[in-house]
Amino acid sequence: MIHILVVLLIGVVLVAALGLGEGVGAASAIIAVVGVLLLSGIAWVFLAKGARPR
């Protein structure tokens, strides 16, 4: 659960950083969102595998 919160926090920081540099455009924002989704997906897979102590 903590890892998901960390990933979300990193995503918020990335979006805020891109928001400060608005000259970049919408493409970079879309790329950032996709990157955050990929990172959260990878973290979710690791948590799903590691959360089952068998």
C-alpha distance matrix in Angstrom:
0.0 3.8 5.4 5.3 6.5 8.8 10.1 10.9 12.5 14.5 15.6 16.8 18.7 20.2 21.4 22.8 24.6 26.1 27.0 29.0 30.9 31.9 34.8 32.7 32.7 30.6 30.3 28.2 25.9 25.6 25.0 22.2 20.5 20.9 19.6 16.4 16.1 16.9 14.4 11.5 13.2 13.5 9.9 9.3 12.3 11.4 8.1 10.5 13.1 11.5 9.7 13.3 15.3 18.7
3.8 0.0 3.8 5.5 5.1 6.3 8.7 9.9 10.5 12.4 14.3 15.3 16.5 18.5 20.0 21.0 22.5 24.5 25.5 27.1 29.0 30.5 33.4 31.3 31.7 30.1 29.8 27.3 25.2 25.4 24.5 21.5 20.3 21.1 19.2 16.0 16.6 17.3 14.2 11.9 14.4 14.2 10.5 11.2 14.1 12.5 10.0 13.1 15.2 13.1 12.0 15.8 17.2 20.8
5.4 3.8 0.0 3.8 5.4 5.0 6.2 8.6 9.7 10.5 12.3 14.2 15.3 16.5 18.4 19.9 21.0 22.6 24.2 25.8 27.4 28.8 31.4 29.1 29.6 27.9 27.3 24.7 22.9 22.9 21.7 18.8 17.9 18.2 16.1 13.2 13.8 14.0 10.7 8.9 11.4 10.7 7.0 8.6 11.3 9.7 8.1 11.6 13.3 11.7 11.6 15.4 17.1 20.5
5.3 5.5 3.8 0.0 3.8 5.4 5.1 6.2 8.5 9.9 10.5 12.3 14.2 15.3 16.5 18.3 19.9 21.1 22.3 24.4 26.0 27.1 29.8 27.5 27.5 25.5 25.1 22.9 20.7 20.4 19.7 16.9 15.3 15.9 14.4 11.1 11.2 12.2 9.5 6.7 9.4 10.1 6.8 7.2 10.8 10.5 8.7 11.4 14.0 13.3 12.6 16.3 18.6 21.8
6.5 5.1 5.4 3.8 0.0 3.8 5.5 5.0 6.1 8.6 9.7 10.5 12.3 14.2 15.3 16.3 18.2 19.9 20.7 22.5 24.6 25.8 28.8 26.8 27.0 25.3 25.4 23.0 20.5 20.9 20.5 17.2 15.9 17.2 15.7 12.2 13.0 14.6 11.8 9.4 12.7 13.5 10.3 11.0 14.6 14.1 12.1 14.9 17.5 16.4 15.5 19.2 21.3 24.7
8.8 6.3 5.0 5.4 3.8 0.0 3.8 5.4 5.0 6.2 8.6 9.8 10.5 12.3 14.3 15.2 16.4 18.4 19.7 21.1 22.9 24.6 27.3 25.3 26.0 24.6 24.4 21.6 19.7 20.3 19.4 16.0 15.4 16.7 14.5 11.3 13.0 14.0 10.6 9.4 12.9 12.8 9.8 11.8 14.9 13.8 12.8 16.0 18.0 16.7 16.6 20.4 22.1 25.5
10.1 8.7 6.2 5.1 5.5 3.8 0.0 3.8 5.4 5.1 6.2 8.7 9.9 10.5 12.3 14.2 15.2 16.6 18.2 20.0 21.4 22.7 25.3 22.9 23.4 21.8 21.3 18.7 16.8 17.0 15.9 12.8 12.1 13.0 10.8 7.6 9.3 10.2 7.0 6.0 9.7 10.0 7.7 9.8 12.9 12.5 12.1 15.0 17.1 16.5 16.8 20.4 22.6 25.7
10.9 9.9 8.6 6.2 5.0 5.4 3.8 0.0 3.8 5.4 5.0 6.2 8.6 9.8 10.5 12.2 14.2 15.3 16.3 18.4 20.2 21.1 24.0 22.0 22.1 20.2 20.4 18.0 15.5 15.9 15.7 12.4 11.0 12.8 11.5 7.8 9.3 11.5 9.2 7.4 11.1 12.5 10.5 11.6 15.0 15.3 14.4 16.8 19.5 19.1 18.8 22.3 24.8 27.9
12.5 10.5 9.7 8.5 6.1 5.0 5.4 3.8 0.0 3.8 5.4 5.1 6.2 8.7 9.9 10.5 12.3 14.3 15.1 16.6 18.7 20.1 23.2 21.5 22.1 20.9 21.2 18.5 16.1 17.4 17.0 13.3 12.8 15.1 13.4 10.0 12.4 14.3 11.6 10.6 14.4 15.2 13.0 14.7 18.1 17.7 16.8 19.7 22.1 21.2 20.9 24.7 26.7 30.0
14.5 12.4 10.5 9.9 8.6 6.2 5.1 5.4 3.8 0.0 3.8 5.5 5.1 6.2 8.7 9.8 10.5 12.3 14.0 15.4 16.9 18.6 21.2 19.2 20.1 19.2 19.1 16.0 14.2 15.6 14.5 10.8 11.2 13.1 10.8 8.0 11.2 12.4 9.6 9.9 13.6 13.9 12.3 14.7 17.6 17.2 17.1 20.1 22.0 21.3 21.7 25.4 27.4 30.6
15.6 14.3 12.3 10.5 9.7 8.6 6.2 5.0 5.4 3.8 0.0 3.8 5.4 5.1 6.2 8.5 9.8 10.6 12.1 14.3 15.6 16.6 19.3 17.2 17.5 16.1 16.1 13.4 11.1 12.2 11.6 8.0 7.7 10.1 8.5 5.4 8.5 10.6 8.8 8.9 12.4 13.5 12.6 14.4 17.4 17.8 17.8 20.2 22.5 22.4 22.6 26.2 28.6 31.6
16.8 15.3 14.2 12.3 10.5 9.8 8.7 6.2 5.1 5.5 3.8 0.0 3.8 5.5 5.2 6.0 8.5 9.9 10.3 12.3 14.4 15.4 18.5 17.0 17.3 16.1 17.0 14.4 11.7 13.4 13.7 10.1 9.6 12.8 11.8 8.9 11.6 14.2 12.5 12.1 15.6 17.1 15.8 17.3 20.5 20.9 20.4 22.9 25.4 25.1 24.9 28.5 30.9 34.0
18.7 16.5 15.3 14.2 12.3 10.5 9.9 8.6 6.2 5.1 5.4 3.8 0.0 3.8 5.5 5.1 6.1 8.6 9.6 10.6 12.6 14.5 17.4 16.0 17.1 16.7 17.4 14.2 12.3 14.7 14.3 10.6 11.4 14.4 12.7 10.4 13.8 15.7 13.6 14.0 17.6 18.4 17.2 19.3 22.2 22.1 22.0 24.8 26.9 26.3 26.6 30.2 32.3 35.5
20.2 18.5 16.5 15.3 14.2 12.3 10.5 9.8 8.7 6.2 5.1 5.5 3.8 0.0 3.8 5.4 5.1 6.2 8.5 10.0 10.9 12.6 15.0 13.1 14.2 13.8 14.0 10.7 9.1 11.5 10.7 7.1 8.8 11.5 9.8 8.5 12.1 13.6 12.1 13.3 16.5 17.2 16.8 19.1 21.6 21.8 22.3 24.8 26.8 26.6 27.2 30.8 33.0 36.0
21.4 20.0 18.4 16.5 15.3 14.3 12.3 10.5 9.9 8.7 6.2 5.2 5.5 3.8 0.0 3.8 5.4 5.1 6.0 8.7 10.0 10.6 13.6 11.9 12.2 11.4 12.4 9.7 7.1 9.8 10.3 6.9 7.7 11.2 10.7 9.2 12.2 14.5 13.8 14.4 17.3 18.8 18.5 20.2 22.9 23.7 23.9 26.1 28.4 28.5 28.7 32.2 34.7 37.7
22.8 21.0 19.9 18.3 16.3 15.2 14.2 12.2 10.5 9.8 8.5 6.0 5.1 5.4 3.8 0.0 3.8 5.4 4.8 6.3 8.8 10.0 13.3 12.7 13.5 13.4 15.0 12.3 10.0 13.1 13.8 10.5 11.5 15.0 14.2 12.6 15.7 18.0 16.9 17.3 20.6 21.9 21.1 22.9 25.9 26.2 26.2 28.6 31.0 30.7 30.8 34.4 36.7 39.8
24.6 22.5 21.0 19.9 18.2 16.4 15.2 14.2 12.3 10.5 9.8 8.5 6.1 5.1 5.4 3.8 0.0 3.8 5.3 5.2 6.7 9.1 11.7 10.8 12.6 13.4 14.4 11.1 10.0 13.5 13.2 10.2 12.4 15.4 14.1 13.3 16.8 18.4 17.2 18.4 21.5 22.3 21.8 24.1 26.7 26.8 27.2 29.8 31.8 31.5 32.1 35.7 37.8 40.8
26.1 24.5 22.6 21.1 19.9 18.4 16.6 15.3 14.3 12.3 10.6 9.9 8.6 6.2 5.1 5.4 3.8 0.0 3.8 5.4 5.1 6.4 8.9 7.5 8.9 9.6 10.7 7.7 6.7 10.4 10.6 8.2 10.5 13.5 12.9 12.8 15.9 17.6 17.1 18.5 21.2 22.3 22.4 24.4 26.8 27.5 28.1 30.4 32.4 32.5 33.1 36.6 39.0 41.8
27.0 25.5 24.2 22.3 20.7 19.7 18.2 16.3 15.1 14.0 12.1 10.3 9.6 8.5 6.0 4.8 5.3 3.8 0.0 3.8 5.4 5.3 8.9 8.9 9.4 10.0 12.3 10.1 8.2 11.9 13.1 10.9 12.2 15.6 15.6 14.9 17.7 19.9 19.6 20.3 23.2 24.7 24.5 26.2 28.9 29.7 29.9 32.1 34.4 34.5 34.7 38.2 40.7 43.7
29.0 27.1 25.8 24.4 22.5 21.1 20.0 18.4 16.6 15.4 14.3 12.3 10.6 10.0 8.7 6.3 5.2 5.4 3.8 0.0 3.8 5.7 8.6 9.5 11.2 12.8 14.9 12.4 11.3 15.1 15.8 13.5 15.4 18.7 18.1 17.6 20.7 22.6 21.9 22.9 25.9 27.0 26.7 28.7 31.4 31.8 32.0 34.5 36.6 36.5 36.8 40.4 42.6 45.7
30.9 29.0 27.4 26.0 24.6 22.9 21.4 20.2 18.7 16.9 15.6 14.4 12.6 10.9 10.0 8.8 6.7 5.1 5.4 3.8 0.0 3.8 5.4 6.2 8.6 11.1 12.6 10.2 10.3 14.1 14.4 12.8 15.3 18.1 17.6 17.8 20.9 22.4 22.0 23.6 26.2 27.2 27.4 29.5 31.8 32.4 33.1 35.4 37.3 37.4 38.1 41.6 43.8 46.8
31.9 30.5 28.8 27.1 25.8 24.6 22.7 21.1 20.1 18.6 16.6 15.4 14.5 12.6 10.6 10.0 9.1 6.4 5.3 5.7 3.8 0.0 3.8 5.3 6.2 8.6 11.0 9.6 9.3 12.8 14.0 13.1 15.0 17.8 18.1 18.4 21.0 22.8 23.0 24.3 26.7 28.1 28.5 30.2 32.6 33.5 34.1 36.2 38.3 38.7 39.2 42.6 45.1 47.9
34.8 33.4 31.4 29.8 28.8 27.3 25.3 24.0 23.2 21.2 19.3 18.5 17.4 15.0 13.6 13.3 11.7 8.9 8.9 8.6 5.4 3.8 0.0 3.8 5.6 9.1 10.9 9.9 10.9 14.1 14.8 14.6 17.0 19.2 19.5 20.5 23.0 24.4 24.8 26.5 28.6 29.8 30.6 32.4 34.5 35.5 36.4 38.4 40.3 40.8 41.6 44.9 47.4 50.1
32.7 31.3 29.1 27.5 26.8 25.3 22.9 22.0 21.5 19.2 17.2 17.0 16.0 13.1 11.9 12.7 10.8 7.5 8.9 9.5 6.2 5.3 3.8 0.0 3.8 7.1 7.8 6.4 8.2 11.0 11.3 11.5 14.1 16.0 16.1 17.5 20.0 21.1 21.7 23.6 25.5 26.6 27.6 29.5 31.4 32.4 33.6 35.5 37.3 37.9 38.8 42.1 44.6 47.2
32.7 31.7 29.6 27.5 27.0 26.0 23.4 22.1 22.1 20.1 17.5 17.3 17.1 14.2 12.2 13.5 12.6 8.9 9.4 11.2 8.6 6.2 5.6 3.8 0.0 3.8 5.6 6.1 7.0 9.2 10.6 11.4 13.1 15.0 16.1 17.4 19.2 20.7 21.9 23.4 25.0 26.6 27.8 29.2 31.1 32.5 33.6 35.1 37.2 38.1 38.8 41.9 44.7 47.2
30.6 30.1 27.9 25.5 25.3 24.6 21.8 20.2 20.9 19.2 16.1 16.1 16.7 13.8 11.4 13.4 13.4 9.6 10.0 12.8 11.1 8.6 9.1 7.1 3.8 0.0 3.8 5.5 5.1 6.2 8.7 9.8 10.6 12.4 14.2 15.3 16.6 18.4 19.9 21.1 22.5 24.4 25.7 26.8 28.7 30.4 31.4 32.6 34.8 36.0 36.5 39.5 42.5 44.8
30.3 29.8 27.3 25.1 25.4 24.4 21.3 20.4 21.2 19.1 16.1 17.0 17.4 14.0 12.4 15.0 14.4 10.7 12.3 14.9 12.6 11.0 10.9 7.8 5.6 3.8 0.0 3.8 5.4 5.1 6.2 8.6 9.9 10.6 12.2 14.3 15.4 16.5 18.3 20.0 21.0 22.5 24.3 25.5 27.0 28.8 30.1 31.3 33.2 34.5 35.4 38.3 41.2 43.3
28.2 27.3 24.7 22.9 23.0 21.6 18.7 18.0 18.5 16.0 13.4 14.4 14.2 10.7 9.7 12.3 11.1 7.7 10.1 12.4 10.2 9.6 9.9 6.4 6.1 5.5 3.8 0.0 3.8 5.4 4.9 6.0 8.6 9.8 10.3 12.2 14.1 15.1 16.2 18.2 19.6 20.8 22.3 23.9 25.6 26.9 28.2 29.8 31.6 32.6 33.6 36.6 39.3 41.6
25.9 25.2 22.9 20.7 20.5 19.7 16.8 15.5 16.1 14.2 11.1 11.7 12.3 9.1 7.1 10.0 10.0 6.7 8.2 11.3 10.3 9.3 10.9 8.2 7.0 5.1 5.4 3.8 0.0 3.8 5.4 5.0 6.2 8.6 9.7 10.5 12.3 14.2 15.2 16.4 18.2 19.9 21.0 22.3 24.3 25.8 26.7 28.2 30.4 31.3 31.9 35.0 37.8 40.3
25.6 25.4 22.9 20.4 20.9 20.3 17.0 15.9 17.4 15.6 12.2 13.4 14.7 11.5 9.8 13.1 13.5 10.4 11.9 15.1 14.1 12.8 14.1 11.0 9.2 6.2 5.1 5.4 3.8 0.0 3.8 5.4 5.1 6.2 8.5 9.9 10.6 12.3 14.2 15.3 16.4 18.4 19.9 20.8 22.6 24.5 25.5 26.6 28.7 30.1 30.7 33.6 36.6 38.8
25.0 24.5 21.7 19.7 20.5 19.4 15.9 15.7 17.0 14.5 11.6 13.7 14.3 10.7 10.3 13.8 13.2 10.6 13.1 15.8 14.4 14.0 14.8 11.3 10.6 8.7 6.2 4.9 5.4 3.8 0.0 3.8 5.5 5.1 6.1 8.6 9.9 10.5 12.2 14.2 15.1 16.4 18.3 19.7 21.0 22.7 24.2 25.4 27.2 28.5 29.5 32.4 35.2 37.3
22.2 21.5 18.8 16.9 17.2 16.0 12.8 12.4 13.3 10.8 8.0 10.1 10.6 7.1 6.9 10.5 10.2 8.2 10.9 13.5 12.8 13.1 14.6 11.5 11.4 9.8 8.6 6.0 5.0 5.4 3.8 0.0 3.8 5.5 5.0 6.2 8.6 9.8 10.5 12.2 14.0 15.3 16.4 18.1 19.9 21.2 22.3 24.0 25.9 26.7 27.6 30.7 33.4 35.8
20.5 20.3 17.9 15.3 15.9 15.4 12.1 11.0 12.8 11.2 7.7 9.6 11.4 8.8 7.7 11.5 12.4 10.5 12.2 15.4 15.3 15.0 17.0 14.1 13.1 10.6 9.9 8.6 6.2 5.1 5.5 3.8 0.0 3.8 5.4 5.1 6.2 8.6 9.9 10.5 12.1 14.2 15.2 16.2 18.3 20.0 20.8 22.1 24.4 25.5 25.9 28.9 31.9 34.3
20.9 21.1 18.2 15.9 17.2 16.7 13.0 12.8 15.1 13.1 10.1 12.8 14.4 11.5 11.2 15.0 15.4 13.5 15.6 18.7 18.1 17.8 19.2 16.0 15.0 12.4 10.6 9.8 8.6 6.2 5.1 5.5 3.8 0.0 3.8 5.4 5.0 6.2 8.6 9.9 10.4 12.3 14.2 15.0 16.5 18.5 19.7 20.7 22.7 24.2 25.0 27.7 30.7 32.8
19.6 19.2 16.1 14.4 15.7 14.5 10.8 11.5 13.4 10.8 8.5 11.8 12.7 9.8 10.7 14.2 14.1 12.9 15.6 18.1 17.6 18.1 19.5 16.1 16.1 14.2 12.2 10.3 9.7 8.5 6.1 5.0 5.4 3.8 0.0 3.8 5.4 5.0 6.2 8.6 9.7 10.6 12.3 14.0 15.4 16.7 18.2 19.8 21.3 22.4 23.6 26.5 29.2 31.4
16.4 16.0 13.2 11.1 12.2 11.3 7.6 7.8 10.0 8.0 5.4 8.9 10.4 8.5 9.2 12.6 13.3 12.8 14.9 17.6 17.8 18.4 20.5 17.5 17.4 15.3 14.3 12.2 10.5 9.9 8.6 6.2 5.1 5.4 3.8 0.0 3.8 5.4 5.1 6.1 8.4 9.9 10.4 12.0 14.2 15.4 16.2 18.0 20.0 20.8 21.5 24.6 27.3 29.8
16.1 16.6 13.8 11.2 13.0 13.0 9.3 9.3 12.4 11.2 8.5 11.6 13.8 12.1 12.2 15.7 16.8 15.9 17.7 20.7 20.9 21.0 23.0 20.0 19.2 16.6 15.4 14.1 12.3 10.6 9.9 8.6 6.2 5.0 5.4 3.8 0.0 3.8 5.5 5.1 6.0 8.6 9.8 10.2 12.2 14.3 15.0 16.0 18.3 19.7 20.2 23.0 26.0 28.3
16.9 17.3 14.0 12.2 14.6 14.0 10.2 11.5 14.3 12.4 10.6 14.2 15.7 13.6 14.5 18.0 18.4 17.6 19.9 22.6 22.4 22.8 24.4 21.1 20.7 18.4 16.5 15.1 14.2 12.3 10.5 9.8 8.6 6.2 5.0 5.4 3.8 0.0 3.8 5.5 5.0 6.2 8.6 9.7 10.6 12.4 14.1 15.1 16.7 18.3 19.5 22.1 24.9 26.9
14.4 14.2 10.7 9.5 11.8 10.6 7.0 9.2 11.6 9.6 8.8 12.5 13.6 12.1 13.8 16.9 17.2 17.1 19.6 21.9 22.0 23.0 24.8 21.7 21.9 19.9 18.3 16.2 15.2 14.2 12.2 10.5 9.9 8.6 6.2 5.1 5.5 3.8 0.0 3.8 5.4 5.2 6.2 8.5 10.0 10.7 12.2 14.1 15.6 16.4 17.6 20.6 23.2 25.5
11.5 11.9 8.9 6.7 9.4 9.4 6.0 7.4 10.6 9.9 8.9 12.1 14.0 13.3 14.4 17.3 18.4 18.5 20.3 22.9 23.6 24.3 26.5 23.6 23.4 21.1 20.0 18.2 16.4 15.3 14.2 12.2 10.5 9.9 8.6 6.1 5.1 5.5 3.8 0.0 3.8 5.5 5.0 6.0 8.6 9.9 10.3 11.9 14.2 15.0 15.5 18.6 21.4 23.9
13.2 14.4 11.4 9.4 12.7 12.9 9.7 11.1 14.4 13.6 12.4 15.6 17.6 16.5 17.3 20.6 21.5 21.2 23.2 25.9 26.2 26.7 28.6 25.5 25.0 22.5 21.0 19.6 18.2 16.4 15.1 14.0 12.1 10.4 9.7 8.4 6.0 5.0 5.4 3.8 0.0 3.8 5.4 5.0 6.3 8.7 9.8 10.4 12.4 14.1 14.9 17.4 20.5 22.5
13.5 14.2 10.7 10.1 13.5 12.8 10.0 12.5 15.2 13.9 13.5 17.1 18.4 17.2 18.8 21.9 22.3 22.3 24.7 27.0 27.2 28.1 29.8 26.6 26.6 24.4 22.5 20.8 19.9 18.4 16.4 15.3 14.2 12.3 10.6 9.9 8.6 6.2 5.2 5.5 3.8 0.0 3.8 5.4 5.2 6.3 8.7 9.9 10.8 12.3 13.9 16.4 19.0 21.0
9.9 10.5 7.0 6.8 10.3 9.8 7.7 10.5 13.0 12.3 12.6 15.8 17.2 16.8 18.5 21.1 21.8 22.4 24.5 26.7 27.4 28.5 30.6 27.6 27.8 25.7 24.3 22.3 21.0 19.9 18.3 16.4 15.2 14.2 12.3 10.4 9.8 8.6 6.2 5.0 5.4 3.8 0.0 3.8 5.5 5.1 6.1 8.5 10.0 10.4 11.5 14.6 17.0 19.6
9.3 11.2 8.6 7.2 11.0 11.8 9.8 11.6 14.7 14.7 14.4 17.3 19.3 19.1 20.2 22.9 24.1 24.4 26.2 28.7 29.5 30.2 32.4 29.5 29.2 26.8 25.5 23.9 22.3 20.8 19.7 18.1 16.2 15.0 14.0 12.0 10.2 9.7 8.5 6.0 5.0 5.4 3.8 0.0 3.8 5.5 5.1 6.0 8.6 9.8 10.0 12.8 15.8 18.1
12.3 14.1 11.3 10.8 14.6 14.9 12.9 15.0 18.1 17.6 17.4 20.5 22.2 21.6 22.9 25.9 26.7 26.8 28.9 31.4 31.8 32.6 34.5 31.4 31.1 28.7 27.0 25.6 24.3 22.6 21.0 19.9 18.3 16.5 15.4 14.2 12.2 10.6 10.0 8.6 6.3 5.2 5.5 3.8 0.0 3.8 5.4 5.0 6.2 8.5 9.8 11.7 14.7 16.4
11.4 12.5 9.7 10.5 14.1 13.8 12.5 15.3 17.7 17.2 17.8 20.9 22.1 21.8 23.7 26.2 26.8 27.5 29.7 31.8 32.4 33.5 35.5 32.4 32.5 30.4 28.8 26.9 25.8 24.5 22.7 21.2 20.0 18.5 16.7 15.4 14.3 12.4 10.7 9.9 8.7 6.3 5.1 5.5 3.8 0.0 3.8 5.5 5.2 6.0 8.2 10.6 12.8 14.9
8.1 10.0 8.1 8.7 12.1 12.8 12.1 14.4 16.8 17.1 17.8 20.4 22.0 22.3 23.9 26.2 27.2 28.1 29.9 32.0 33.1 34.1 36.4 33.6 33.6 31.4 30.1 28.2 26.7 25.5 24.2 22.3 20.8 19.7 18.2 16.2 15.0 14.1 12.2 10.3 9.8 8.7 6.1 5.1 5.4 3.8 0.0 3.8 5.4 5.0 5.4 8.6 11.1 13.8
10.5 13.1 11.6 11.4 14.9 16.0 15.0 16.8 19.7 20.1 20.2 22.9 24.8 24.8 26.1 28.6 29.8 30.4 32.1 34.5 35.4 36.2 38.4 35.5 35.1 32.6 31.3 29.8 28.2 26.6 25.4 24.0 22.1 20.7 19.8 18.0 16.0 15.1 14.1 11.9 10.4 9.9 8.5 6.0 5.0 5.5 3.8 0.0 3.8 5.7 5.4 7.1 10.5 12.4
13.1 15.2 13.3 14.0 17.5 18.0 17.1 19.5 22.1 22.0 22.5 25.4 26.9 26.8 28.4 31.0 31.8 32.4 34.4 36.6 37.3 38.3 40.3 37.3 37.2 34.8 33.2 31.6 30.4 28.7 27.2 25.9 24.4 22.7 21.3 20.0 18.3 16.7 15.6 14.2 12.4 10.8 10.0 8.6 6.2 5.2 5.4 3.8 0.0 3.8 5.8 6.3 8.9 10.2
11.5 13.1 11.7 13.3 16.4 16.7 16.5 19.1 21.2 21.3 22.4 25.1 26.3 26.6 28.5 30.7 31.5 32.5 34.5 36.5 37.4 38.7 40.8 37.9 38.1 36.0 34.5 32.6 31.3 30.1 28.5 26.7 25.5 24.2 22.4 20.8 19.7 18.3 16.4 15.0 14.1 12.3 10.4 9.8 8.5 6.0 5.0 5.7 3.8 0.0 3.8 5.5 6.9 9.4
9.7 12.0 11.6 12.6 15.5 16.6 16.8 18.8 20.9 21.7 22.6 24.9 26.6 27.2 28.7 30.8 32.1 33.1 34.7 36.8 38.1 39.2 41.6 38.8 38.8 36.5 35.4 33.6 31.9 30.7 29.5 27.6 25.9 25.0 23.6 21.5 20.2 19.5 17.6 15.5 14.9 13.9 11.5 10.0 9.8 8.2 5.4 5.4 5.8 3.8 0.0 3.8 6.2 9.3
13.3 15.8 15.4 16.3 19.2 20.4 20.4 22.3 24.7 25.4 26.2 28.5 30.2 30.8 32.2 34.4 35.7 36.6 38.2 40.4 41.6 42.6 44.9 42.1 41.9 39.5 38.3 36.6 35.0 33.6 32.4 30.7 28.9 27.7 26.5 24.6 23.0 22.1 20.6 18.6 17.4 16.4 14.6 12.8 11.7 10.6 8.6 7.1 6.3 5.5 3.8 0.0 3.8 5.9
15.3 17.2 17.1 18.6 21.3 22.1 22.6 24.8 26.7 27.4 28.6 30.9 32.3 33.0 34.7 36.7 37.8 39.0 40.7 42.6 43.8 45.1 47.4 44.6 44.7 42.5 41.2 39.3 37.8 36.6 35.2 33.4 31.9 30.7 29.2 27.3 26.0 24.9 23.2 21.4 20.5 19.0 17.0 15.8 14.7 12.8 11.1 10.5 8.9 6.9 6.2 3.8 0.0 3.8
18.7 20.8 20.5 21.8 24.7 25.5 25.7 27.9 30.0 30.6 31.6 34.0 35.5 36.0 37.7 39.8 40.8 41.8 43.7 45.7 46.8 47.9 50.1 47.2 47.2 44.8 43.3 41.6 40.3 38.8 37.3 35.8 34.3 32.8 31.4 29.8 28.3 26.9 25.5 23.9 22.5 21.0 19.6 18.1 16.4 14.9 13.8 12.4 10.2 9.4 9.3 5.9 3.8 0.0
